Amino acid sequence: MSTDRITAFVMAGGQGSRLQPLTTARSKPSVPFGARYRIIDFVLSNLVNSQIRTIYLLVQYKSQSLIEHVRKGWTISPLMHEQFVTVVPPQMRTGEQNWFQGTADAVHQNIDLIEEHRPDLVAVFGADHIYRMDIRQMVDFHQERDAHVTIAALPVPLQEASSFGVIATGPDGRIWEFQEKPDHPAPMPDNPTQAFASMGNYIFNADVLLESLEEARKRGETDFGGHVLPRLLDTHRLFAYDFATNEIPNIKPYEQPVYWRDVGTIDAYFEAQKDVLGAEPVFDMFNPHWPVYSSGYQGPVARVLGGELRNTLLGAATVIHDGTRITDSIIRREAVIEEDVELDECIVMDYVRICKGARLRRVIVDRHNRIEAGERLGYDAAADRRRFHVSDSGITVVPAGKVSYFARDSREGAGSGYAE
């Protein structure tokens, strides 16, 4: 395993417009996932588990909830100077653009942090995906090939590759071309049925990164994938790391061995949540050898007073009343499900109360909401669409309501209703 000093930049400023209305008041990386996590927790856990603990989180769009989440849950070691997760907003220097203009511009605005830490390598990773990855294996690959830049690459079926940025490589993994959503994608050298899709995760030699950022600044280039990396092909050694070769300890036989999901749309987000359900989930969140860390909520445990639950995750302090029927669903913390409620394939976020007799099918209820007694959602897409967002596959999304932390208050009208 490499012992090089590594500084990581996590690109966490994503607007997530295709995840509306879940991103109306929060950035994409801070969208909740599972019973207790947020999307950002996966990349941060991968870095920490890979012994990379000098981490800068570059934020931008509606970042307050993300900042609070990191402040509460991601203090690694206040006694160790080189172990931290810290949030960095756009620097807003005088005479410059106020916001990050692209991935390369975001890192360039913080070039002084690289110069301060003087690492051997710099990891630039996205914050928008659900996956496990031992990043040190990618670092070892990078060093073994004497690479200047290594890009994580996901094998995808050739017939689907036109939807991705495709990386064309030689047999040794060296990159010779970038293809942006090509009509005729280049297949992998050893597998003509698949192509390499860029995952947007990079390992740079620090000196190469510094030089390329300064050159990009002179040229007015702002993005790694669109500008900097294609230019470096002519002068540097760029390699693709096959993510399918990455090995995580203690993966169960029933899991998908190499799991990676882009949750950039409501439908993709919804389907990925289902992957963590079941006795033998595709992606088992419980892995003591490679844990997914989060804010460590310390409230009371969930309480089930009765009802019928099948294939369901419950967050802390959730209360399930008698007579409920919940199937294939995720209920996050401090939610209350009253008597005679039926939930089928639903995601219920924090501080939601679903009142007696409600029926919800394939519905996402964002936090701070009260679903009134007898409400029916997910049964009539046309009716739902007049009030809420409905995805292409028919998932109804109730946006976040007015802030209230009293879902347990049973009084009529207590808490908040739907967002105005």
C-alpha positions in Angstrom: 0.0 0.0 0.0 1.3 3.5 -0.9 2.4 5.7 2.0 2.4 8.9 0.0 0.9 12.0 1.5 -2.5 12.6 0.0 -4.8 15.7 0.2 -8.4 15.2 -1.0 -10.8 17.7 -2.5 -14.4 16.6 -2.6 -16.6 18.4 -5.1 -19.7 18.9 -3.1 -21.3 22.0 -4.8 -23.7 20.1 -7.0 -27.1 21.8 -7.6 -28.9 18.6 -8.4 -31.5 20.2 -10.6 -32.8 16.7 -11.8 -33.5 15.8 -8.1 -36.0 18.6 -7.6 -37.9 19.1 -5.4 -35.5 17.3 -3.0 -32.8 19.8 -3.8 -35.0 22.9 -3.4 -33.4 23.8 0.0 -30.3 21.6 0.0 -27.4 20.6 -2.3 -27.4 17.2 -4.0 -24.7 15.8 -1.7 -26.8 16.6 1.4 -29.9 14.7 0.2 -30.8 11.9 2.7 -30.2 8.3 1.8 -31.2 5.2 3.6 -32.4 5.4 7.2 -29.7 7.6 8.6 -27.2 8.7 5.9 -26.7 11.5 3.3 -25.2 11.1 -0.1 -22.0 12.9 1.0 -21.3 10.2 3.6 -20.3 7.6 1.0 -17.4 9.4 -0.5 -16.2 10.7 2.9 -16.4 7.2 4.3 -14.4 5.8 1.3 -11.7 8.4 1.9 -11.5 7.8 5.6 -11.5 4.1 5.3 -8.7 4.4 2.8 -6.6 6.2 5.3 -7.0 9.5 3.4 -7.9 12.0 6.1 -6.8 15.5 4.9 -10.1 16.3 3.2 -11.5 19.6 1.9 -15.1 19.7 1.0 -15.8 22.3 -1.7 -19.3 23.5 -1.3 -21.4 26.0 -3.2 -25.2 25.5 -3.9 -27.5 25.8 -0.8 -24.8 24.4 1.4 -26.0 25.2 4.9 -27.5 21.8 5.7 -24.4 20.1 4.3 -22.2 22.3 6.5 -24.2 21.5 9.6 -24.1 17.8 8.8 -20.3 17.8 8.4 -19.9 19.9 11.6 -21.9 17.5 13.7 -20.8 14.2 12.2 -17.3 14.5 10.6 -14.9 15.6 13.3 -12.1 13.0 12.7 -9.4 14.0 15.2 -9.1 17.5 16.5 -5.7 16.6 18.0 -4.1 15.6 14.7 -3.2 18.4 12.3 -3.4 16.2 9.2 -6.7 14.6 10.0 -9.8 16.6 9.2 -12.8 17.1 7.1 -13.4 20.9 6.6 -15.8 22.8 4.4 -14.5 25.4 1.9 -16.9 27.8 0.2 -15.9 29.8 -2.9 -13.1 32.2 -2.0 -14.7 35.3 -3.6 -11.4 37.0 -4.1 -11.5 40.7 -5.2 -11.8 41.1 -9.0 -12.6 37.4 -9.6 -15.8 35.4 -10.2 -17.6 34.8 -6.9 -18.6 31.2 -7.6 -16.8 28.1 -8.7 -17.0 28.0 -12.5 -16.1 24.3 -12.9 -14.2 21.5 -11.2 -10.7 22.9 -12.2 -11.7 26.4 -11.2 -12.9 25.2 -7.8 -9.5 23.5 -7.0 -7.6 26.5 -8.4 -9.4 28.8 -6.1 -7.9 26.7 -3.3 -4.5 26.2 -4.7 -3.0 27.7 -1.6 -4.2 24.7 0.4 -2.2 22.3 -1.8 0.8 24.5 -1.4 0.3 24.6 2.4 0.1 20.8 2.8 2.7 19.9 0.1 1.2 16.5 -0.6 2.7 13.9 -3.0 -0.7 13.2 -4.5 -4.1 15.0 -4.7 -7.4 13.2 -4.9 -10.2 15.1 -6.6 -13.5 13.2 -6.1 -17.2 13.8 -6.7 -19.8 13.7 -3.9 -22.8 12.6 -5.8 -22.7 8.8 -5.9 -23.5 5.7 -3.7 -20.6 3.3 -3.7 -17.8 1.7 -1.7 -14.2 2.0 -2.9 -10.8 1.4 -1.5 -9.1 4.4 -3.0 -5.6 3.2 -1.9 -5.9 0.4 -4.5 -6.4 3.2 -7.1 -3.4 5.0 -5.7 -1.2 1.8 -5.9 -2.3 1.4 -9.6 -1.3 5.0 -10.2 2.2 4.5 -8.7 2.8 1.2 -10.3 2.3 2.8 -13.8 4.3 5.9 -13.0 1.1 7.9 -14.0 0.7 11.6 -13.8 -3.1 11.4 -13.6 -5.3 8.4 -13.0 -9.1 8.4 -13.6 -11.5 6.0 -12.0 -13.4 4.2 -14.8 -16.6 2.2 -14.6 -17.2 -0.6 -17.2 -20.6 -0.1 -18.7 -22.4 -2.1 -21.5 -21.3 -0.8 -24.9 -24.9 -0.2 -26.0 -25.4 2.2 -23.0 -22.0 3.9 -23.2 -23.3 6.8 -25.4 -24.9 8.3 -22.3 -21.5 8.7 -20.6 -18.1 10.3 -21.0 -16.1 7.4 -22.5 -12.4 6.8 -21.9 -10.5 5.0 -24.7 -7.5 3.1 -23.5 -4.7 0.8 -24.6 -4.2 -2.7 -23.2 -2.1 -1.3 -20.3 -4.8 1.2 -19.3 -3.1 4.3 -20.7 -5.7 6.8 -22.0 -5.4 7.9 -25.6 -8.8 9.6 -26.1 -11.8 11.1 -24.3 -15.1 10.7 -26.0 -18.0 12.8 -24.7 -21.3 10.8 -25.2 -20.1 9.3 -28.4 -22.3 7.7 -31.0 -19.7 5.0 -31.5 -18.0 4.5 -28.1 -14.6 2.8 -28.0 -14.8 -0.7 -26.3 -12.5 -1.8 -23.5 -9.4 -3.5 -25.0 -10.1 -6.8 -23.3 -13.9 -6.7 -23.5 -15.5 -5.6 -26.8 -19.0 -5.7 -25.1 -18.2 -2.9 -22.6 -16.7 0.6 -22.5 -15.0 2.6 -19.8 -17.1 5.4 -18.4 -15.4 8.2 -16.4 -16.5 8.3 -12.8 -15.2 11.8 -12.3 -12.8 10.7 -9.6 -9.1 11.6 -10.2 -5.7 11.0 -8.6 -3.1 13.7 -9.6 0.6 14.0 -8.9 0.6 17.2 -7.0 3.2 18.9 -9.1 1.3 18.0 -12.3 -1.9 19.3 -10.8 -0.4 22.7 -9.8 1.2 23.2 -13.2 -2.0 22.2 -15.1 -4.1 24.5 -12.9 -1.9 27.5 -13.6 -2.0 26.8 -17.3 -5.8 26.3 -17.2 -6.0 29.7 -15.6 -4.1 31.4 -18.3 -6.2 29.7 -21.0 -9.5 30.4 -19.3 -10.2 26.7 -18.7 -12.5 25.8 -15.8 -13.2 22.1 -16.0 -11.1 19.0 -15.6 -13.1 16.6 -17.8 -13.9 19.1 -20.5 -10.6 21.1 -20.7 -7.6 20.1 -18.5 -7.5 16.4 -18.9 -7.9 16.3 -22.7 -5.1 18.8 -23.1 -2.8 16.7 -20.8 -3.1 13.7 -23.1 -0.5 15.2 -25.4 2.1 15.8 -22.7 1.5 13.5 -19.7 0.8 9.9 -18.8 -2.9 9.5 -18.1 -4.3 6.1 -17.0 -7.8 4.6 -16.4 -8.3 2.6 -13.2 -10.8 -0.2 -13.7 -13.2 0.2 -10.8 -14.4 -3.3 -11.4 -11.1 -4.6 -9.9 -11.6 -2.8 -6.6 -12.0 -5.2 -3.7 -13.8 -4.3 -0.5 -13.4 -6.7 2.5 -16.4 -8.6 3.9 -18.7 -8.2 0.8 -21.4 -10.8 1.2 -22.1 -13.4 -1.5 -25.5 -11.9 -2.2 -24.2 -8.4 -2.8 -23.3 -6.9 -6.1 -19.5 -7.2 -5.7 -18.7 -3.7 -7.2 -21.6 -1.4 -6.5 -21.8 2.2 -7.9 -25.0 4.2 -8.5 -25.4 7.7 -9.9 -28.5 9.0 -8.0 -28.8 12.1 -10.1 -32.5 11.7 -10.9 -35.6 11.0 -8.8 -36.0 7.6 -10.4 -32.4 6.6 -10.0 -32.4 7.8 -6.4 -35.6 5.9 -5.7 -34.2 2.6 -7.2 -30.9 2.9 -5.3 -32.8 3.1 -2.0 -34.5 -0.2 -2.8 -31.0 -1.7 -3.2 -30.4 -1.5 0.5 -33.6 -3.3 1.5 -34.2 -7.0 2.0 -32.6 -9.9 3.9 -30.0 -10.1 1.1 -29.7 -6.5 -0.2 -27.7 -5.7 -3.4 -25.8 -3.2 -1.3 -25.6 -4.2 2.4 -25.1 -1.1 4.5 -23.8 -3.2 7.4 -20.1 -3.9 6.9 -17.9 -3.5 10.0 -14.8 -3.9 7.8 -15.8 -0.9 5.6 -18.4 1.1 7.5 -20.4 4.0 6.1 -20.2 6.8 8.7 -22.7 9.5 9.3 -23.7 12.1 11.9 -24.1 9.6 14.7 -27.6 10.7 15.7 -27.9 10.0 19.5 -31.7 10.1 19.9 -33.9 7.2 21.1 -34.3 4.0 19.2 -37.2 3.3 16.9 -40.4 2.1 18.6 -42.8 -0.4 16.9 -46.2 -0.5 18.8 -47.7 -2.9 16.3 -48.6 -3.4 12.6 -47.1 -5.4 9.8 -43.7 -4.4 8.4 -42.0 -6.1 5.6 -38.6 -5.3 4.1 -38.4 -1.9 5.8 -35.7 0.2 7.4 -36.5 2.4 10.4 -34.5 5.4 11.6 -33.9 6.4 15.2 -36.9 7.6 17.3 -39.4 6.6 14.6 -42.8 5.5 16.0 -44.9 2.9 14.2 -48.5 2.6 15.6 -50.7 -0.5 15.6 -52.6 -1.5 12.5 -50.0 -0.1 10.0 -48.9 -2.0 6.9 -45.5 -1.0 5.6 -43.7 -2.8 2.7 -40.5 -2.1 0.8 -40.0 1.2 2.5 -37.5 3.4 4.3 -38.6 5.5 7.3 -36.0 7.9 8.6 -35.6 9.4 12.1 -38.3 10.9 14.3 -41.1 10.0 11.9 -44.5 9.0 13.2 -46.8 6.5 11.3 -50.2 6.5 12.8 -52.8 3.7 12.9 -54.2 2.0 9.8 -51.6 3.7 7.5 -50.4 1.7 4.4 -47.1 2.5 2.8 -45.8 0.6 -0.2 -42.4 1.4 -1.7 -42.1 4.7 0.1 -39.3 6.9 1.4 -40.4 8.9 4.4 -37.8 11.4 5.6 -37.1 13.0 9.0 -39.8 14.7 11.2 -42.8 13.5 9.1 -46.1 12.5 10.5 -48.4 10.3 8.4 -51.9 10.4 9.9 -54.5 7.7 10.4 -55.7 5.9 7.4 -53.4 7.4 4.8 -52.4 5.3 1.8 -49.1 6.0 0.0 -47.6 4.0 -2.8 -44.3 4.8 -4.5 -44.0 8.2 -2.7 -41.1 10.2 -1.4 -42.1 12.5 1.5 -39.4 15.0 2.3 -38.8 16.2 5.8 -41.1 18.4 8.0 -44.4 17.2 6.6 -47.7 16.1 7.8 -49.7 13.8 5.6 -53.3 14.2 6.7 -55.7 11.4 7.7 -57.1 9.5 4.8 -54.8 11.0 2.2 -54.1 8.9 -0.9 -50.9 9.5 -2.8 -49.4 7.5 -5.6 -52.6 6.0 -6.9 -53.6 8.7 -9.4 -50.6 10.3 -11.2 -52.7 13.0 -12.8 -54.2 14.1 -9.5 -50.8 14.0 -7.8 -49.2 16.0 -10.6 -51.5 18.9 -9.9 -50.1 19.2 -6.4 -46.6 17.7 -6.5 -43.7 16.6 -8.7 -44.2 13.2 -10.3 -41.2 11.5 -12.0 -41.2 9.8 -15.3 -41.7 6.4 -13.7 -44.6 7.7 -11.6 -42.9 8.5 -8.3 -44.7 11.2 -6.4 -42.4 13.6 -4.4 -43.8 15.7 -1.6 -41.4 18.6 -1.1 -40.1 19.7 2.3 -42.5 21.5 4.5 -42.0 24.4 6.9 -39.4 23.5 9.6 -40.9 21.7 12.5 -39.3 19.1 14.8 -42.5 17.9 16.5 -43.8 15.1 14.4 -44.7 13.4 17.6 -47.2 16.1 18.4 -50.5 14.5 17.5 -52.6 17.6 17.6 -54.5 18.4 14.4 -52.5 20.8 12.4 -49.4 20.5 14.5 -46.1 20.6 12.6 -46.0 21.6 9.0 -47.9 20.6 5.9 -46.8 20.7 2.4 -44.3 23.3 1.2 -45.9 26.4 -0.1 
